Amino acid sequence: MAEETFIGLRRALAKLFSRELADRPLEDIINGSIAKKRAKFKLSHEDIQTFCIGIGDNNPIHRSGRYAKLILGDQIEKETIVAPGTQLTALAEAYIDDAIEAMQDAWGVILNFTGLNIKFKDWVFPDEPVYWQVLGYRETSRGTNLKIGGLRRVGKDETPKIVIEAMLAKDNNGRSMTQAGPLWTNHYFITNEKLRFFYPSVGETIAPMIPWSYPISFVTSSLLDKSMDNDGVPTGINREMQFDFYKKPDLGKISVDFFSAEEPKELRGGLGFKYTFNTTISQNHEPLISGQVVALSKKQIVY
C-alpha cells in the first residue's frame, strides 16, 4: 500500500508540473532510511525543557511531571512531563524537508513547501521514539498535500501522535486573509541566543534559514498566556492548526496577531470552551505566515 502511495504521488506531481517524472521508487528512502534516521533522535527531558526556553513557553506540563499529572489527569499514566506540540511540529518539518529533497533529487522538480495542516492526537513523553511516515497524499487546487504521521510503534501496532499535511506546490502563493483589526497582538524577538536553544532540542544544527516551526511556536505561546487561570496555570490546549507560508523570518521582532474566525462554543458538561482564531505572523509589517488555530480552554479567554 505504501509503495502504491508513492506511485500515486509521482503521478500527481507529474500532473502538477505537466511533465513526465522519472519512475524512481522512493518508499525505501523516505519511509525507510530517512524515517529510521529521524527516529534515532528521541526527545529527552532536557530537550523538552530546552525547547521551551527557546520559544518562551512556560507551560508547567512541559517543566514538571507533578504539574503535568495534576493538569492532565487520566490523560497520562504517571507523573512525567510531555513534549510541546510545536516541538513535534519542528521534528515533522525536518522529516518533510528530507522527504522533499529526496523527491526533488529523484524526480527533477522544484517543490515549494507552502504550508501545514496540523492535528495533535496524543502526548509524546521523554525518550519516546516517534516514527515519521508518509501515509498518503491529496491533490488540491493549489498543489499536492503530503500526509505525514508521527507514530508510536509497539510491535505491529501504530498509534498516531500527530498527523500533518504538508502543502507542496510549484509556487509560494498562499491564501491571503483580509481582516478587521486584531483582537490582540503579541510581540516576540528571534535572536541567535534563543535559536541556540531551539536547534539542539529538535536534533538539528544551526541553519542559515530559520525553520517555519519556530515562529509558529509563538502562536501557541500567545494562546497559552490567554488561557492562564488565577493561579497562573494554563488551562488551554491546541487541537488543530493550519498555516500558509509566505516568507521565512529573519532575526528581530515578530508580531503575532489574532482575529476572530467564529464565536466561541461552550463544550458540553461544563468542560470549557472551543475557540477558533485566524492568525498572522509578520515582521516589519510584512506577513510571513497566516493561518487558523482551534483551541480548547477551561476558562473563557478575555481579549
N, C-alpha and C positions, 0 to 999 in steps of 0.2 A: 504493500500500500504506500509506504514512504517513497519508494522508487517511482511509483506512478505519480505521486505529488510533484516530484522534481521534473518529470517529463511534461506534466501539465503546466508547471511554472515556466519552463523553457518555451513552450508554445504560446503562453500568454504574453511573455516578454517579446517574443518574435512578432506577435500581432501589434504590440505597443510600438515597437521600433520599425515595423513594416519591412522586415528583412528576415532571412533565414539565419538561425543561430546554430553553431556547431553542436553536433549530437554528442556532447561530453557529459557523462553521468556525474552528479555531484553529491548523491546520497552519502557515499562513504566518506567524502571530505567534510561536508557541512554537519551532517548528523552523526558523523563518526569521529574523525581526528580532531576537528575544531571543537566539537562538543566535549570530547574527553579532555582536551587541553583546558577548557574553561571550567570543567567540573573539579579539576585538581585544586582550584582556589576555593577554600571554604572560609566563610566569614567567621573570624574569631571574635571573642568577647571584646578584645581590644579594637579590632577592625570596626565593629559596630559603634563603639563609643568614639573612636577617632573620626568616623564619618559624620557623626552628629556634631562634633566640634567644627568640622569643616563647613557644614551648612548652617550652623546655628540652631540646631534642633534640640530643644531642652525637654522633650517629652520623656518623663521618667520611665516609661516602659522600655526605653532603649538604654537606660542607665542603671536601673535597679531591678533585680529579679523579684524582690519582695513587692515593689510597686506594680510590676507587670502582672503578677498573680492577683494582687488586690484589685487592679482595674479590669483585667481581662477575665478573671474568674475561671469558669469551666472551659474557656476557650483554649487554655493551656493546662497541661497536666501537673506542672511543678513550678517552683519559683525559678524563673530564668528570664533574661532579657530577650527581646525579639528585634529582628532587623527592621529598619525603616523600609517602607515600600519603595521610596526613591532610591535606596541603595540597591534593591533588586533591579530597579529600572536601569541604573547605571551598569550593572552586570549584564543585563539584557542588551544594552546598547553596544557594549564591547563585542558580544557574540554576533549581533546583527552586522556590525562593521566588518567582522571577519567573513561572515557569510556573503555580504555584498562584494567584498574584494575577490572572493572565490568565484562568484558568478561573473564578475567583470573579466577576470582572467580567462575563464573557460569560454565565455560566450561573446566576448569582444564588444560589450555595450557599456556605456557610462550611465550608472544609475544614481539618481539623486534620492537621498534619504529625506523625505519631506514631512514626516510626522509620525505620531504614535497614537494608538488606542490602547489603553492600559486597564486591565481588570485585575484587582487584587483578590486572590482566592483563599489564601491561608498564610499563617505566620511562618517565618523562617527563623530558626534558632541558631545560636553559635555552633560552629563546627558541623553544621548540617550541609552536605553537598547538594547542590542544585544542578540538575542535568538539563541543558538547553537543547531544544529540538525544534526543527521546522515541522509544524503539524499540518500545514495546508496553505492555501493561497486563495485570494478573492480578487476578481477583476472589477475595477471601478471605473467611473468616468474620468478619473484623474490619473490612473495608472494601475498598479497591481499591489495589493496588500499581502504581505507575507505574515502568516500566523505563526507566532513563536510561543512555546510553552516552557516555563521554568518548572521542572518536575522534581518531585521526591520519589525515589525508587526504593522499594523494599521487595526483593525477589522480582517477580514479574508484575507486581502491582505498581502503578504510577499514580501519584496524586499531584494535581496542578497547584503550584504555589502562586503563580502569576501567569496570565495569558496576555499576550501583546500582539497587536497587528502593526507591523512596520510598513509605512506607506512608501512605495517606491515609484518613481516617475521619471520622465525624461527631463523635466524642468522643475523649478522650485517655486512655482506659482501656487501658493496655498489659498485657502478661502479667506476673504477679508471680512472683518466684523465691524459694522457701523454701530456705535454705542452712544448712549447719552453719557452724562458724567458718571464716573465710577462711584460705587458705594463706599469704597475706601481704597487707599493706596499704601503699600509698604515699600520701604527702600532698603536695599542691601548693597554691599560692596564686594566685588570679586577682587581678591588680592592674591599675590603669589604665595603668601603665607598660608591662607586658607586652602589654596589648591594643593599645597604640600601635605595637608591632612587628607584631602579628598582622594587623590590618585592612589596612594598605597592601600587605602581602605577598600578599594574595589579591584585590587590586584593589577593596577596599571602603573605605567611610568608617566612622568610629566610629558605632555604632548603639546605641539605648537597651537593646536586648535582646542578650545575649551569644549568639553562634551555638552550635548544638549541637556543631558540629565542634571547637570549642575544648576543652571538657572531654573529648571523645572522644580528642583528641590525647594526653592524659595516660595513656590506656590503652597506647598504643604506646610511649610513653616508659618506662613501668614495665616492659614486656616487654623493651625494649632493655637496660635495666640488668641484667636477669636473664640475658641471653644473652651477656654480655661474656666473652671468653676471658682467659687470664692476662696478656695484654699490654694489656688494656683495650679490645680491638676487638670490637664486637658481631658475633655470628655468626648472629643470628636474622633472620627476615623474616616479616611478617604477610601471610597469604594471603586470609583472609576474615574479615569482621566483621559482626555483626548487633546492632542496638541498638533498644531500645524507649525512647521519650521520655516523661517524666512532667512535669518542671518545669524551666524554664530556670534556670541558675545565677545567683548574684549574685557580687559581689566578695567575696573572702575565701577561707577554707581549703576545699579539696576533698579528699575521701578516695576512693581507688580500691582496692576490694577484689577479690581474685582467689580463685576457688573451683575445685575440680576438677570438670570435666564428664565426663571419661573418662580412662582410663590412657594415659600416653604411648605412642606407637607408634614403634618403630625403623624407619627407612627402609632400603630395600634398598641394598646396595652400600656400607654404612657411611657414607651421606650425611648422617646425623644423626637427628633425632627430630621427630615431629609431636606437637604439644600442642594440646589443646582446653580452654579455660578459660571458665567463666562469670565475669562481672564486674559489679560495681555501683559506680556513681559517686554519691556522696552529699555532702550539705552540711548541717551541723548535725544529723546523724543522720537526715536525710530523703533517701530515694532520689530522684535526679534522672534517672538513666539506668541501665538494666540491659541486659545483652547477652551475647554469646558471641564468642570470638575463636579462630581457628585460626591457629597459628603454626608455623613450621619453625625449628629451631635445630641447628647443627652440634654443639653441646655439650649435655650434659644440664643442664637447668635445676634448680638446687637451691633448695628453698624449705622 
